[in-house]
Amino acid sequence: MSSETDSAWNRLYIDGEWRDSGSGETISVENPATREQFAEVPAGTVDDVDAAYEAADAAQDEWAALSREERLEYVEAMRDELQERYEEIAGLLARESGSAMGKATGEVGISLADFGTALSVEPEGDEVRDSQFVSEKDHHIVQEPVGVVGIISPWNYPLHLTTRALAPALALGNTVVVKPASDTPVTGGLLLADIADEVGLPDGVLNVVTGHGSDIGDRLSDHPTPRVLSFTGSTAVGRTVGKHAGENIAMPALELGGNGPFVVTESADVEQATAAGAVGSFTHQGQVCISINRHVVHESVYDEYVQRLVEHAESLTVGDPTDPETDFGPIVNEGQRDDLAAFVADSVEEGATLETGGDYDELFFEPTVLSGATNDIAAACNEHFGPIAPVIPVESDEDAIEVANDTEYGLSAAVFADDVAYGRDLADRIDAGMVHVNDHPIQDEPNAPFGGMKASGLGRYNGEWIIDELTEPKWISVQNEPRDYDLLE
């Protein structure tokens, strides 16, 4: 398959072969900025999913039997190919997902880091422990690959949110089946299959099936073969994925919805806080699971904060995401755009004031600030997943923590305070898997655990934490000297 033309992405990748889908039907993928066809990809079927899992299962033993060094040669080759095609891939992200070039290049960079981290992630190996009860006995603790890993990735960061599971899964000896989002099937899956094919990854180790989630999503998650299901997406769908995993005694690695609070205290540097708040709400048009969903601001600095946030929103350059000067691109599709318009209209009806934005042209939705918000308005109590910034006034920091935690979600949050130690104290009190002090919450570090609490998911990605998701510990005991079994108690 050639990656030079968008028209080339018209086949599935199963067992090392590019093949048509069983249905013979295709899905048109639209460039959200131009509304023109970006690509045409296969509409995979349940039979295609079965074939992909069968191929992954058949390849598993041989892949796991390779030495770690041999597997890492392939992983490193994939990273190098990704690096070689850096500019091409950033362009694909811009055209397929509407990513402004700053976000697109950053996503390629963090995907390279995913592969780099995978090269250094290593299980403990054969760890030997002395027995606490029996003399001359050793306990060997080893970590083995789980087997086949299913990855269902989303459209907002399609490349990174696939590679963060794919790269370590391969390095640790697992085989993989990827189902990318139907809005971003190229950068979320077929591109990586092209890279795997280019570097000669053994047949069946990586398989990619494109298709509508309504047609093949359930089969991806309820199939009996995968031992881990990595899913990034809504909590509603994540509950179904988790249920299917449980029925098959598989491990669900779920990064789900968020409703991120951004707490701005009375002592905060308002200029710094609003600059961070704008990044947190408007990066990638707010289509980020860890974006700021609610700005929770002390009343003493509230008016200034709203004013400055409006200035930031109105300063953004909206336009063609392939233009390096563009800050702000389109929403991914019409359904998402219409949801955003409804959130704004409902919130205004519920008492919020529209300070700026709220309108759209095609899929370009204006950066929007709502003042006089409460935790109950539509844009605050829901994960709106767009460029809407509801600003909620509070009388005290105690109230701010109460408002921040008043949600079923617990993914990411941030706190701004003049006293860093005080900010850290507040961070300890926020129910979220990731909390950032004096910074925006759109953070992802290879050496820190990424994941949420409450309805925001299960498990953690990155570094040594992903090892727990993708390997299984095995205990092997070795009795080094004969025992007198007559003396057993």
One Martini backbone bead per residue (centre of mass of N, CA, C, O) as a GRO file, in nm:
protein
  489
    1MET     BB    1   0.097   0.035   0.022
    2SER     BB    2   0.034   0.368  -0.035
    3SER     BB    3   0.085   0.693   0.143
    4GLU     BB    4   0.071   0.934  -0.075
    5THR     BB    5  -0.238   0.864  -0.106
    6ASP     BB    6  -0.561   0.881   0.008
    7SER     BB    7  -0.675   0.649  -0.194
    8ALA     BB    8  -0.509   0.395  -0.056
    9TRP     BB    9  -0.721   0.345   0.199
   10ASN     BB   10  -0.886   0.039   0.089
   11ARG     BB   11  -0.773  -0.162   0.321
   12LEU     BB   12  -0.714  -0.417   0.510
   13TYR     BB   13  -0.514  -0.558   0.795
   14ILE     BB   14  -0.443  -0.911   0.766
   15ASP     BB   15  -0.195  -1.123   0.812
   16GLY     BB   16  -0.003  -0.931   0.623
   17GLU     BB   17  -0.261  -0.826   0.456
   18TRP     BB   18  -0.422  -0.672   0.193
   19ARG     BB   19  -0.782  -0.632   0.221
   20ASP     BB   20  -1.092  -0.676   0.174
   21SER     BB   21  -1.392  -0.664   0.272
   22GLY     BB   22  -1.663  -0.868   0.317
   23SER     BB   23  -1.874  -0.647   0.202
   24GLY     BB   24  -1.742  -0.428  -0.012
   25GLU     BB   25  -1.762  -0.182   0.157
   26THR     BB   26  -1.761   0.175   0.234
   27ILE     BB   27  -1.599   0.467   0.384
   28SER     BB   28  -1.635   0.802   0.409
   29VAL     BB   29  -1.379   1.046   0.455
   30GLU     BB   30  -1.371   1.364   0.606
   31ASN     BB   31  -1.274   1.684   0.571
   32PRO     BB   32  -1.367   1.918   0.807
   33ALA     BB   33  -1.272   2.186   0.655
   34THR     BB   34  -1.385   2.112   0.343
   35ARG     BB   35  -1.589   1.854   0.303
   36GLU     BB   36  -1.404   1.653   0.176
   37GLN     BB   37  -1.267   1.379   0.061
   38PHE     BB   38  -1.005   1.197   0.206
   39ALA     BB   39  -1.128   0.896   0.219
   40GLU     BB   40  -1.151   0.532   0.153
   41VAL     BB   41  -1.286   0.273   0.352
   42PRO     BB   42  -1.349  -0.010   0.494
   43ALA     BB   43  -1.637  -0.207   0.584
   44GLY     BB   44  -1.629  -0.391   0.828
   45THR     BB   45  -1.674  -0.713   0.972
   46VAL     BB   46  -1.719  -0.971   1.176
   47ASP     BB   47  -1.537  -1.157   1.006
   48ASP     BB   48  -1.292  -0.968   1.012
   49VAL     BB   49  -1.252  -0.976   1.314
   50ASP     BB   50  -1.209  -1.280   1.336
   51ALA     BB   51  -0.960  -1.287   1.150
   52ALA     BB   52  -0.782  -1.101   1.321
   53TYR     BB   53  -0.783  -1.269   1.583
   54GLU     BB   54  -0.677  -1.528   1.456
   55ALA     BB   55  -0.405  -1.409   1.366
   56ALA     BB   56  -0.306  -1.314   1.643
   57ASP     BB   57  -0.321  -1.590   1.783
   58ALA     BB   58  -0.125  -1.743   1.584
   59ALA     BB   59   0.124  -1.530   1.643
   60GLN     BB   60   0.186  -1.523   1.950
   61ASP     BB   61   0.397  -1.741   2.026
   62GLU     BB   62   0.624  -1.648   1.834
   63TRP     BB   63   0.648  -1.358   1.937
   64ALA     BB   64   0.703  -1.430   2.241
   65ALA     BB   65   0.965  -1.610   2.172
   66LEU     BB   66   1.108  -1.381   2.132
   67SER     BB   67   1.326  -1.174   2.203
   68ARG     BB   68   1.338  -0.867   2.320
   69GLU     BB   69   1.542  -0.762   2.110
   70GLU     BB   70   1.383  -0.851   1.859
   71ARG     BB   71   1.129  -0.686   1.910
   72LEU     BB   72   1.273  -0.404   1.933
   73GLU     BB   73   1.356  -0.383   1.640
   74TYR     BB   74   1.071  -0.336   1.535
   75VAL     BB   75   0.992  -0.095   1.710
   76GLU     BB   76   1.223   0.086   1.613
   77ALA     BB   77   1.147   0.079   1.314
   78MET     BB   78   0.874   0.219   1.353
   79ARG     BB   79   0.981   0.476   1.473
   80ASP     BB   80   1.163   0.556   1.233
   81GLU     BB   81   0.932   0.573   1.025
   82LEU     BB   82   0.776   0.791   1.171
   83GLN     BB   83   1.002   0.999   1.159
   84GLU     BB   84   1.037   1.005   0.847
   85ARG     BB   85   0.701   1.085   0.833
   86TYR     BB   86   0.624   1.336   0.997
   87GLU     BB   87   0.500   1.545   0.796
   88GLU     BB   88   0.296   1.362   0.664
   89ILE     BB   89   0.138   1.290   0.927
   90ALA     BB   90   0.058   1.574   1.009
   91GLY     BB   91  -0.110   1.619   0.752
   92LEU     BB   92  -0.311   1.392   0.802
   93LEU     BB   93  -0.422   1.504   1.069
   94ALA     BB   94  -0.526   1.771   0.958
   95ARG     BB   95  -0.724   1.642   0.739
   96GLU     BB   96  -0.879   1.425   0.920
   97SER     BB   97  -0.907   1.588   1.228
   98GLY     BB   98  -0.847   1.912   1.235
   99SER     BB   99  -0.556   1.970   1.304
  100ALA     BB  100  -0.353   2.174   1.404
  101MET     BB  101  -0.018   2.185   1.354
  102GLY     BB  102   0.067   2.192   1.649
  103LYS     BB  103  -0.094   1.938   1.728
  104ALA     BB  104   0.007   1.743   1.510
  105THR     BB  105   0.311   1.750   1.579
  106GLY     BB  106   0.271   1.675   1.876
  107GLU     BB  107   0.148   1.394   1.823
  108VAL     BB  108   0.386   1.272   1.682
  109GLY     BB  109   0.583   1.313   1.916
  110ILE     BB  110   0.426   1.137   2.131
  111SER     BB  111   0.435   0.879   1.957
  112LEU     BB  112   0.739   0.853   1.962
  113ALA     BB  113   0.747   0.827   2.271
  114ASP     BB  114   0.593   0.563   2.287
  115PHE     BB  115   0.818   0.401   2.147
  116GLY     BB  116   1.050   0.484   2.331
  117THR     BB  117   0.928   0.370   2.592
  118ALA     BB  118   0.898   0.075   2.492
  119LEU     BB  119   1.214   0.031   2.478
  120SER     BB  120   1.230   0.066   2.817
  121VAL     BB  121   1.019  -0.130   2.882
  122GLU     BB  122   1.058  -0.361   3.167
  123PRO     BB  123   1.039  -0.626   3.315
  124GLU     BB  124   1.181  -0.780   3.589
  125GLY     BB  125   1.174  -1.074   3.546
  126ASP     BB  126   1.362  -1.293   3.736
  127GLU     BB  127   1.239  -1.286   4.046
  128VAL     BB  128   1.398  -1.360   4.357
  129ARG     BB  129   1.259  -1.523   4.647
  130ASP     BB  130   1.238  -1.593   4.962
  131SER     BB  131   1.121  -1.796   5.182
  132GLN     BB  132   0.915  -1.774   5.485
  133PHE     BB  133   0.866  -2.112   5.548
  134VAL     BB  134   1.087  -2.254   5.358
  135SER     BB  135   1.359  -2.417   5.314
  136GLU     BB  136   1.528  -2.403   5.021
  137LYS     BB  137   1.335  -2.174   4.884
  138ASP     BB  138   1.215  -2.040   4.577
  139HIS     BB  139   1.080  -1.739   4.421
  140HIS     BB  140   0.956  -1.695   4.098
  141ILE     BB  141   0.901  -1.384   3.924
  142VAL     BB  142   0.704  -1.345   3.636
  143GLN     BB  143   0.641  -1.179   3.313
  144GLU     BB  144   0.378  -1.220   3.089
  145PRO     BB  145   0.214  -1.212   2.822
  146VAL     BB  146  -0.124  -1.202   2.765
  147GLY     BB  147  -0.147  -1.170   2.430
  148VAL     BB  148  -0.423  -1.043   2.312
  149VAL     BB  149  -0.487  -0.707   2.185
  150GLY     BB  150  -0.743  -0.471   2.206
  151ILE     BB  151  -0.796  -0.168   2.003
  152ILE     BB  152  -0.999   0.124   2.080
  153SER     BB  153  -0.999   0.422   1.906
  154PRO     BB  154  -1.007   0.758   1.869
  155TRP     BB  155  -1.037   1.091   1.700
  156ASN     BB  156  -0.864   1.316   1.850
  157TYR     BB  157  -0.596   1.111   1.911
  158PRO     BB  158  -0.537   0.865   1.706
  159LEU     BB  159  -0.237   0.799   1.721
  160HIS     BB  160  -0.163   0.808   2.025
  161LEU     BB  161  -0.421   0.630   2.130
  162THR     BB  162  -0.272   0.383   1.996
  163THR     BB  163   0.042   0.379   2.064
  164ARG     BB  164   0.027   0.360   2.381
  165ALA     BB  165  -0.057   0.047   2.340
  166LEU     BB  166   0.097  -0.079   2.102
  167ALA     BB  167   0.398  -0.053   2.166
  168PRO     BB  168   0.406  -0.211   2.442
  169ALA     BB  169   0.268  -0.465   2.344
  170LEU     BB  170   0.492  -0.552   2.149
  171ALA     BB  171   0.737  -0.540   2.343
  172LEU     BB  172   0.587  -0.759   2.550
  173GLY     BB  173   0.453  -0.994   2.338
  174ASN     BB  174   0.206  -0.888   2.184
  175THR     BB  175  -0.083  -0.897   2.006
  176VAL     BB  176  -0.287  -0.706   1.754
  177VAL     BB  177  -0.607  -0.528   1.746
  178VAL     BB  178  -0.738  -0.263   1.541
  179LYS     BB  179  -0.998  -0.007   1.604
  180PRO     BB  180  -1.075   0.266   1.451
  181ALA     BB  181  -1.215   0.542   1.398
  182SER     BB  182  -1.432   0.650   1.143
  183ASP     BB  183  -1.302   0.947   1.130
  184THR     BB  184  -0.983   0.802   1.186
  185PRO     BB  185  -0.857   0.536   1.017
  186VAL     BB  186  -0.571   0.617   0.940
  187THR     BB  187  -0.422   0.747   1.197
  188GLY     BB  188  -0.554   0.506   1.387
  189GLY     BB  189  -0.432   0.250   1.176
  190LEU     BB  190  -0.340   0.221   0.869
  191LEU     BB  191  -0.070   0.362   0.905
  192LEU     BB  192   0.050   0.148   1.104
  193ALA     BB  193   0.028  -0.083   0.904
  194ASP     BB  194   0.218   0.040   0.696
  195ILE     BB  195   0.462   0.045   0.881
  196ALA     BB  196   0.469  -0.257   0.951
  197ASP     BB  197   0.502  -0.350   0.656
  198GLU     BB  198   0.764  -0.194   0.593
  199VAL     BB  199   0.936  -0.346   0.842
  200GLY     BB  200   0.834  -0.658   0.871
  201LEU     BB  201   0.618  -0.748   1.041
  202PRO     BB  202   0.487  -1.009   1.141
  203ASP     BB  203   0.239  -1.197   1.080
  204GLY     BB  204  -0.037  -1.097   1.293
  205VAL     BB  205   0.068  -0.882   1.503
  206LEU     BB  206  -0.082  -0.670   1.313
  207ASN     BB  207  -0.427  -0.553   1.308
  208VAL     BB  208  -0.671  -0.385   1.081
  209VAL     BB  209  -1.010  -0.267   1.145
  210THR     BB  210  -1.252  -0.113   0.971
  211GLY     BB  211  -1.545   0.068   1.100
  212HIS     BB  212  -1.838   0.067   1.240
  213GLY     BB  213  -1.932   0.046   1.563
  214SER     BB  214  -2.226  -0.063   1.508
  215ASP     BB  215  -2.107  -0.325   1.354
  216ILE     BB  216  -1.806  -0.407   1.527
  217GLY     BB  217  -1.771  -0.327   1.829
  218ASP     BB  218  -1.883  -0.572   1.984
  219ARG     BB  219  -1.686  -0.783   1.860
  220LEU     BB  220  -1.428  -0.659   1.968
  221SER     BB  221  -1.528  -0.687   2.288
  222ASP     BB  222  -1.675  -0.997   2.283
  223HIS     BB  223  -1.438  -1.148   2.218
  224PRO     BB  224  -1.255  -1.432   2.340
  225THR     BB  225  -0.946  -1.364   2.276
  226PRO     BB  226  -0.887  -1.121   2.430
  227ARG     BB  227  -0.706  -1.010   2.734
  228VAL     BB  228  -0.714  -0.709   2.627
  229LEU     BB  229  -0.896  -0.390   2.653
  230SER     BB  230  -0.844  -0.096   2.471
  231PHE     BB  231  -1.022   0.203   2.572
  232THR     BB  232  -1.122   0.516   2.411
  233GLY     BB  233  -1.394   0.708   2.557
  234SER     BB  234  -1.690   0.682   2.652
  235THR     BB  235  -1.862   0.579   2.924
  236ALA     BB  236  -2.095   0.434   2.788
  237VAL     BB  237  -1.917   0.246   2.613
  238GLY     BB  238  -1.724   0.148   2.838
  239ARG     BB  239  -1.930  -0.026   2.986
  240THR     BB  240  -1.957  -0.233   2.760
  241VAL     BB  241  -1.665  -0.317   2.738
  242GLY     BB  242  -1.637  -0.406   3.036
  243LYS     BB  243  -1.856  -0.622   3.026
  244HIS     BB  244  -1.726  -0.798   2.808
  245ALA     BB  245  -1.464  -0.850   2.953
  246GLY     BB  246  -1.585  -0.987   3.202
  247GLU     BB  247  -1.721  -1.228   3.050
  248ASN     BB  248  -1.404  -1.306   2.944
  249ILE     BB  249  -1.180  -1.248   3.149
  250ALA     BB  250  -1.083  -0.957   3.087
  251MET     BB  251  -0.891  -0.667   3.052
  252PRO     BB  252  -0.981  -0.339   3.127
  253ALA     BB  253  -0.862  -0.046   2.947
  254LEU     BB  254  -1.001   0.263   3.064
  255GLU     BB  255  -1.054   0.573   2.890
  256LEU     BB  256  -1.275   0.819   2.973
  257GLY     BB  257  -1.452   1.048   3.079
  258GLY     BB  258  -1.482   1.409   3.142
  259ASN     BB  259  -1.484   1.706   3.401
  260GLY     BB  260  -1.273   1.940   3.412
  261PRO     BB  261  -1.130   2.122   3.662
  262PHE     BB  262  -1.048   2.485   3.717
  263VAL     BB  263  -0.880   2.614   3.986
  264VAL     BB  264  -0.919   2.956   4.104
  265THR     BB  265  -0.774   3.143   4.325
  266GLU     BB  266  -0.732   3.433   4.503
  267SER     BB  267  -0.396   3.412   4.461
  268ALA     BB  268  -0.384   3.414   4.171
  269ASP     BB  269  -0.245   3.447   3.861
  270VAL     BB  270  -0.449   3.562   3.624
  271GLU     BB  271  -0.280   3.570   3.370
  272GLN     BB  272  -0.178   3.280   3.389
  273ALA     BB  273  -0.451   3.136   3.423
  274THR     BB  274  -0.583   3.224   3.152
  275ALA     BB  275  -0.373   3.111   2.964
  276ALA     BB  276  -0.414   2.819   3.060
  277GLY     BB  277  -0.724   2.807   3.023
  278ALA     BB  278  -0.721   2.839   2.714
  279VAL     BB  279  -0.563   2.587   2.652
  280GLY     BB  280  -0.760   2.389   2.810
  281SER     BB  281  -1.020   2.467   2.615
  282PHE     BB  282  -0.888   2.514   2.292
  283THR     BB  283  -0.749   2.271   2.234
  284HIS     BB  284  -0.862   2.114   1.973
  285GLN     BB  285  -1.148   2.243   2.022
  286GLY     BB  286  -1.188   2.074   2.302
  287GLN     BB  287  -1.104   1.767   2.190
  288VAL     BB  288  -1.036   1.669   2.507
  289CYS     BB  289  -1.041   1.469   2.780
  290ILE     BB  290  -0.836   1.689   2.950
  291SER     BB  291  -0.999   1.923   2.945
  292ILE     BB  292  -1.166   2.208   3.020
  293ASN     BB  293  -1.505   2.219   3.151
  294ARG     BB  294  -1.438   2.393   3.425
  295HIS     BB  295  -1.436   2.718   3.567
  296VAL     BB  296  -1.320   2.771   3.905
  297VAL     BB  297  -1.380   3.095   4.051
  298HIS     BB  298  -1.296   3.336   4.242
  299GLU     BB  299  -1.475   3.622   4.303
  300SER     BB  300  -1.224   3.827   4.329
  301VAL     BB  301  -1.127   3.726   4.009
  302TYR     BB  302  -1.358   3.684   3.804
  303ASP     BB  303  -1.383   3.929   3.610
  304GLU     BB  304  -1.094   3.920   3.507
  305TYR     BB  305  -1.098   3.634   3.401
  306VAL     BB  306  -1.321   3.663   3.191
  307GLN     BB  307  -1.193   3.887   3.026
  308ARG     BB  308  -0.930   3.735   2.950
  309LEU     BB  309  -1.062   3.487   2.820
  310VAL     BB  310  -1.199   3.639   2.593
  311GLU     BB  311  -0.941   3.747   2.466
  312HIS     BB  312  -0.823   3.474   2.395
  313ALA     BB  313  -1.055   3.369   2.219
  314GLU     BB  314  -1.044   3.623   2.013
  315SER     BB  315  -0.728   3.563   1.920
  316LEU     BB  316  -0.791   3.330   1.753
  317THR     BB  317  -0.703   3.141   1.470
  318VAL     BB  318  -0.937   3.062   1.227
  319GLY     BB  319  -0.893   2.758   1.019
  320ASP     BB  320  -0.678   2.607   0.832
  321PRO     BB  321  -0.490   2.346   0.965
  322THR     BB  322  -0.247   2.356   0.744
  323ASP     BB  323  -0.194   2.628   0.861
  324PRO     BB  324   0.053   2.749   1.070
  325GLU     BB  325  -0.133   3.005   1.173
  326THR     BB  326  -0.329   2.815   1.295
  327ASP     BB  327  -0.515   2.748   1.605
  328PHE     BB  328  -0.819   2.677   1.483
  329GLY     BB  329  -1.034   2.435   1.399
  330PRO     BB  330  -1.245   2.189   1.344
  331ILE     BB  331  -1.496   1.999   1.386
  332VAL     BB  332  -1.538   1.667   1.312
  333ASN     BB  333  -1.867   1.692   1.313
  334GLU     BB  334  -2.203   1.751   1.306
  335GLY     BB  335  -2.292   1.618   1.567
  336GLN     BB  336  -2.093   1.767   1.750
  337ARG     BB  337  -2.176   2.053   1.675
  338ASP     BB  338  -2.477   2.032   1.761
  339ASP     BB  339  -2.422   1.975   2.057
  340LEU     BB  340  -2.283   2.244   2.117
  341ALA     BB  341  -2.516   2.430   2.047
  342ALA     BB  342  -2.703   2.309   2.265
  343PHE     BB  343  -2.533   2.373   2.514
  344VAL     BB  344  -2.543   2.679   2.482
  345ALA     BB  345  -2.848   2.727   2.470
  346ASP     BB  346  -2.918   2.587   2.740
  347SER     BB  347  -2.732   2.760   2.924
  348VAL     BB  348  -2.868   3.030   2.870
  349GLU     BB  349  -3.150   2.940   2.962
  350GLU     BB  350  -3.018   2.866   3.261
  351GLY     BB  351  -2.833   3.167   3.301
  352ALA     BB  352  -2.615   3.214   3.119
  353THR     BB  353  -2.350   3.408   2.968
  354LEU     BB  354  -2.267   3.525   2.653
  355GLU     BB  355  -1.950   3.658   2.577
  356THR     BB  356  -1.849   3.448   2.346
  357GLY     BB  357  -1.960   3.310   2.070
  358GLY     BB  358  -2.172   3.016   1.970
  359ASP     BB  359  -2.098   2.991   1.675
  360TYR     BB  360  -2.114   2.885   1.318
  361ASP     BB  361  -1.919   2.746   1.029
  362GLU     BB  362  -1.998   2.472   0.968
  363LEU     BB  363  -1.722   2.326   1.156
  364PHE     BB  364  -1.679   2.616   1.278
  365PHE     BB  365  -1.640   2.675   1.619
  366GLU     BB  366  -1.653   2.905   1.840
  367PRO     BB  367  -1.501   3.042   2.085
  368THR     BB  368  -1.637   2.993   2.422
  369VAL     BB  369  -1.795   3.207   2.676
  370LEU     BB  370  -1.935   3.146   3.007
  371SER     BB  371  -2.108   3.318   3.237
  372GLY     BB  372  -2.274   3.247   3.524
  373ALA     BB  373  -2.214   2.968   3.609
  374THR     BB  374  -2.299   2.630   3.680
  375ASN     BB  375  -2.298   2.292   3.753
  376ASP     BB  376  -2.598   2.255   3.599
  377ILE     BB  377  -2.533   2.325   3.334
  378ALA     BB  378  -2.491   2.177   3.035
  379ALA     BB  379  -2.175   2.264   2.993
  380ALA     BB  380  -2.096   2.139   3.294
  381CYS     BB  381  -2.242   1.849   3.348
  382ASN     BB  382  -2.113   1.796   3.077
  383GLU     BB  383  -1.925   1.651   2.825
  384HIS     BB  384  -1.874   1.860   2.556
  385PHE     BB  385  -1.623   1.847   2.365
  386GLY     BB  386  -1.535   2.165   2.342
  387PRO     BB  387  -1.517   2.533   2.290
  388ILE     BB  388  -1.620   2.552   2.610
  389ALA     BB  389  -1.630   2.812   2.882
  390PRO     BB  390  -1.730   2.769   3.190
  391VAL     BB  391  -1.784   3.015   3.454
  392ILE     BB  392  -1.748   2.963   3.806
  393PRO     BB  393  -1.850   3.105   4.093
  394VAL     BB  394  -1.679   3.143   4.415
  395GLU     BB  395  -1.630   3.211   4.767
  396SER     BB  396  -1.431   2.958   4.799
  397ASP     BB  397  -1.214   2.695   4.817
  398GLU     BB  398  -1.415   2.501   4.934
  399ASP     BB  399  -1.622   2.537   4.709
  400ALA     BB  400  -1.436   2.453   4.477
  401ILE     BB  401  -1.401   2.157   4.564
  402GLU     BB  402  -1.697   2.083   4.561
  403VAL     BB  403  -1.744   2.145   4.263
  404ALA     BB  404  -1.520   1.969   4.138
  405ASN     BB  405  -1.648   1.690   4.276
  406ASP     BB  406  -1.939   1.739   4.130
  407THR     BB  407  -1.890   1.437   3.980
  408GLU     BB  408  -1.852   1.130   3.813
  409TYR     BB  409  -1.579   1.232   3.745
  410GLY     BB  410  -1.188   1.157   3.732
  411LEU     BB  411  -0.941   1.260   3.550
  412SER     BB  412  -0.886   1.585   3.522
  413ALA     BB  413  -0.692   1.864   3.673
  414ALA     BB  414  -0.667   2.208   3.815
  415VAL     BB  415  -0.444   2.451   3.991
  416PHE     BB  416  -0.445   2.795   4.116
  417ALA     BB  417  -0.163   2.928   4.312
  418ASP     BB  418   0.068   3.111   4.477
  419ASP     BB  419   0.091   2.869   4.667
  420VAL     BB  420   0.217   2.567   4.607
  421ALA     BB  421   0.147   2.410   4.865
  422TYR     BB  422  -0.152   2.482   4.856
  423GLY     BB  423  -0.208   2.363   4.581
  424ARG     BB  424  -0.135   2.076   4.667
  425ASP     BB  425  -0.356   2.045   4.880
  426LEU     BB  426  -0.588   2.073   4.679
  427ALA     BB  427  -0.510   1.840   4.493
  428ASP     BB  428  -0.554   1.615   4.710
  429ARG     BB  429  -0.886   1.687   4.710
  430ILE     BB  430  -0.908   1.588   4.423
  431ASP     BB  431  -1.107   1.372   4.215
  432ALA     BB  432  -0.827   1.257   4.041
  433GLY     BB  433  -0.578   1.108   3.847
  434MET     BB  434  -0.509   1.418   3.752
  435VAL     BB  435  -0.308   1.691   3.889
  436HIS     BB  436  -0.243   2.045   3.829
  437VAL     BB  437  -0.007   2.290   3.924
  438ASN     BB  438   0.020   2.573   3.759
  439ASP     BB  439  -0.152   2.443   3.512
  440HIS     BB  440  -0.259   2.275   3.264
  441PRO     BB  441  -0.425   1.953   3.182
  442ILE     BB  442  -0.263   1.906   2.905
  443GLN     BB  443  -0.115   1.610   2.996
  444ASP     BB  444   0.171   1.390   2.886
  445GLU     BB  445   0.378   1.147   3.045
  446PRO     BB  446   0.586   0.874   3.024
  447ASN     BB  447   0.657   0.902   3.363
  448ALA     BB  448   0.331   0.894   3.399
  449PRO     BB  449   0.023   0.824   3.506
  450PHE     BB  450  -0.262   0.748   3.290
  451GLY     BB  451  -0.576   0.834   3.445
  452GLY     BB  452  -0.881   0.745   3.623
  453MET     BB  453  -1.163   0.801   3.813
  454LYS     BB  454  -1.436   0.658   3.849
  455ALA     BB  455  -1.602   0.719   3.537
  456SER     BB  456  -1.294   0.745   3.392
  457GLY     BB  457  -1.187   0.449   3.473
  458LEU     BB  458  -0.930   0.193   3.403
  459GLY     BB  459  -0.625   0.221   3.464
  460ARG     BB  460  -0.286   0.260   3.312
  461TYR     BB  461  -0.061   0.461   3.145
  462ASN     BB  462   0.262   0.427   3.106
  463GLY     BB  463   0.536   0.295   3.159
  464GLU     BB  464   0.518   0.077   3.426
  465TRP     BB  465   0.198   0.072   3.427
  466ILE     BB  466   0.148  -0.087   3.154
  467ILE     BB  467   0.258  -0.359   3.244
  468ASP     BB  468   0.010  -0.443   3.418
  469GLU     BB  469  -0.183  -0.462   3.160
  470LEU     BB  470   0.031  -0.651   2.954
  471THR     BB  471   0.077  -0.847   3.200
  472GLU     BB  472   0.154  -1.158   3.376
  473PRO     BB  473   0.196  -1.302   3.670
  474LYS     BB  474   0.437  -1.556   3.774
  475TRP     BB  475   0.458  -1.835   3.997
  476ILE     BB  476   0.773  -1.999   4.077
  477SER     BB  477   0.865  -2.274   4.257
  478VAL     BB  478   1.182  -2.376   4.426
  479GLN     BB  479   1.313  -2.676   4.547
  480ASN     BB  480   1.653  -2.731   4.631
  481GLU     BB  481   1.572  -2.937   4.860
  482PRO     BB  482   1.488  -3.185   5.031
  483ARG     BB  483   1.194  -3.285   5.202
  484ASP     BB  484   1.012  -3.333   5.509
  485TYR     BB  485   0.681  -3.429   5.487
  486ASP     BB  486   0.622  -3.536   5.782
  487LEU     BB  487   0.656  -3.222   5.906
  488LEU     BB  488   0.405  -3.111   5.824
  489GLU     BB  489   0.147  -2.861   5.924
   0.00000   0.00000   0.00000
